[in-house]
Amino acid sequence: MQPILPDRIRPFAPAFFPAGPGPMVGRHVLNTGCGEILVDRFPDPRLIFSRAGGNLALAGDPDVATVPRLQEMIQDGMLEAGAEFGPRLRQAFSRVLVWERLIYVQESHPVVRETKGFILRRVRGSDSPAVVGISPDLRWIWNTWGDAAALAGSGCAWGAFRDGRPVALACSFFVGDDYEDIGVITEPGFRGLGLSSSCTTMLSLDIRARGRTACWSTSKPNIASRRVAEKSGFALARESFLFVINGEIPD
């Protein structure tokens, strides 16, 4: 597999990268320049592999996804791929789990809620040091952007701030052509205050202003995440799944 510049692969996006709501790793790389795309050959690729942090996507001909190729590209991560890739993935890796997902799309106009005692605003590049300071187990929030500085400077995040530090953040975790998939975190001491919903609402208004629709991906057992989505005007659109390679399904 060989790396390829996003602009060269863009004409192949309709065939290889899903345009609908949900995980959209390939389109995120194309639209933000964060991550990488590999092809088996160019021109006329048969297999395209996309990576943004630990978020992976595989599309094309499963027969081209040989065991050596898969093991060369993937060590671990969350893989978006069709069910037809399952048998080959299980040949290549000792641990392959299926993580069932729910995909929501924002259908109603979000209601802006007051957040007393917090400053609710768009995250700026100068906030990078404060973003770095969030709890270690929440730092996955910048995974698809590469690092905290890239997320802070993207213009695609909103935060609830107290004493100059963000205690809740919502960001466009995947930036597609028609949709932006939202990721959100809240520090443990500030949960249950509606901050996630407030950040999500403000971000989704930005997404609308960019001419896109906000979407939301979560799992069935994550009741808190589903409640935030529903409070923010999202409705269930479809069910999906990711392959979890050499890891555990997140809580």
N, C-alpha and C positions, 0 to 999 in steps of 0.2 A: 504494500500500500504506500502511496506517495502523497505528501501534502500538496494542496492546491490552493491558490488564492481565491477568496470568496467571489470576486468579480468574474472569474473564469467559470465557476460552477453555477453562477446564478441562473443561466438559461435552463439548467436542468432541474431547478427547484420544483416546478410543478409535478414532475415525475417522481421525485425522490423525497420531498419534504412535505408532510401534511400541512394543509393550509387552515385546518379547522382549529377549534379551541383545544387546549391541553398542552402537554409538553411539546415544545417545538425547538429542539436543540439546534438543528441545522439552520432554520430561519433566524434564530437568535444570533448565531455566528455571522450570518450574512448581513444582518441589520446593525450589529454593534461592533463587529470586528473582534469580539472577545471569544477565545476558543480557537479550534482548528477543525479543518475538514480534510479527510483523506479519501482517495479514490484508488481503485485497483488499476485503472489505466485512464489515459486521457489523450485524445478525445474519446467519446463513446464509452463512458464509465458504465460498469455493470453493478458495482457495489460502492456505496458511499457511507463513510463512517464519520460522524460528527461528535465533537467533544467540547463541553464547556464546564470546566471543573470536573466534578464526579458525575456529571449528567451526560449520558451517552445516547447516541442514536445510530441505528443501523438500518439501511434500506437498500433494496435492489434484489438481486438474484441470490437466494440462499445457497445455491450450489457453488457460488463463487466464494462464499464465506467458509473457507476450509478451516480445519482445526488449527493448523499453524498460523494462518492469518489472524484468526480470532485471538489466539494466545499472544501474538505479537502486538496487537492493538490494545487489548483489554487486560488489566490486572484486577480491577474491581470497579464497582460503581452501579448506578441506576441506569438501566438500558431500555430505551424506547425502541421496540422492534416488533414486527408482526409475529404471530404465533408460529408461522412457518419456519422461523429461525430457532425455535425451541429445541428440536432434536440435535442440531449441530452445536448449539451452546452447551447442551448437557454432555456432549462428547468432549468438548474442549475444557470444561471447568468442573471441578468436583462439587461445587456448591452453586446451584442456580435456584433461586426462589422466585415465586410470582407474587407481586405486590398489587393487589386489586385497588383500583383508584376510581374516584368519582370526579367527573368534570362538570363544573358549573359555569354558566354564562350569565352576565349581568343583564337582566331584562328590564328592571324598573329603575327609574332615576334615583340615585342614592340621596338620602336625607343627611344634611350636614348637622352633626351634633356638637354641642358645646363641651369643651374639656376644661373644666375649672381647675386652676392650679397648675396647668401645663401649657406650654407654648406649642401649638400645632402649626408646622410649616414644612415647606419643601426642604429637603436636605441639600446642602451646598458643599462645594469642594472643600471649603474651609472647615467643614465639620469632620473631615477625615480622621483626625486624632481622637475625637469623641466617639466616632463609630467604631474605631479599633478597640475601644475600651469596653464594648459590650461583653457580656458573659461568654466564655469560650464555647459553650454548647449551643450558642445562638449564632455563631459566626458563619454558619452555612448560608446565611442570608445573602452574602456577597459571592457565593460560590460561582455563579454563572458570569460574574463580572470580572473575576480574577483576583481582586483584592478590595479592601475597604475604600481606598482612594478612588478606584474606578467607579464603584457604586456611588460614593458621595458626589462625584463630579458628573454623574450620568444625567442628572435632571429627572431621573425616573424613580425617585424615592421620597416619601414623606415620613416625618417623625413627630412623635410627641416628646418634647424636651422638658426636663426639669433640671435647674441649676447647670444649664449648658450641656447636658448629656442626654442622648436619646434613650428613653425607657421603653419605647415601642417604635417599630419601623415597619413600613410596608413598601415594597419595591416591585418593579416589573422584573420578575425572575426570568421570564422568557419574553423577548420582544419579537413578535411575528409581524407579518404583513397586515393582517386584519385584526389580530388579537394580541393582547398582552396578558400573560399569565402572572398573577400576583402571588408573591410570597410575603409572609408577615411574621414578626416575632414580637414578644413582649417580655420584659424582664420579670422574673418570678414575683418580686415584691409589688408589682403594679398590675397584676392580672385581675380581671373581673371589674375593671373600671371603664370599659368601653373604648379603651385607647386603640386597640387593634382595629375596631370598626371605624373609628374616626380617621385613622391614617389611611385605611383602605378606601374610605369614601373620597377623601381628598385626592388620592392617587387615581382613583377611577375617573374622577372629573378631568384630571389631566389627560388620561388615556382617551377619553371622549374627545377632548380638544385636539388631540393628535389624529383624529379620524379613525380610531380603532375601538374595539370592544374589549372590556375587561373580562377575564375568565379566571377560574379558580380551580385548583386540583388538590384533592385531599383523599383520605381513605375512609372507609365506612366506620371503623371504630373511633375516629377522631371527632367526637361529638362537639368539642369546643371549636374546632376549625369550621365544622359545618354550620354551627350557630352564627359565627362571624360572617360567613358567606351569606346566609339567609338574611341576617340583619342588614347587610349591605346591598340587598337587592338582587342577589344571585339566585338562579334556579337551576336545578339539575338538568344537564343536557344529555349526558351519556355516561356509561361505565367503561372503564379502560383498565389497563394494567401496565406495569413495568417489570422487567426482569431485574432481579437483584443478584449481581455477580459477586461471589466470594465475600458476602457480607450478610448483615441482618436486616430484616424489614424494620424501618424506623417505628418508634412508638406513635 
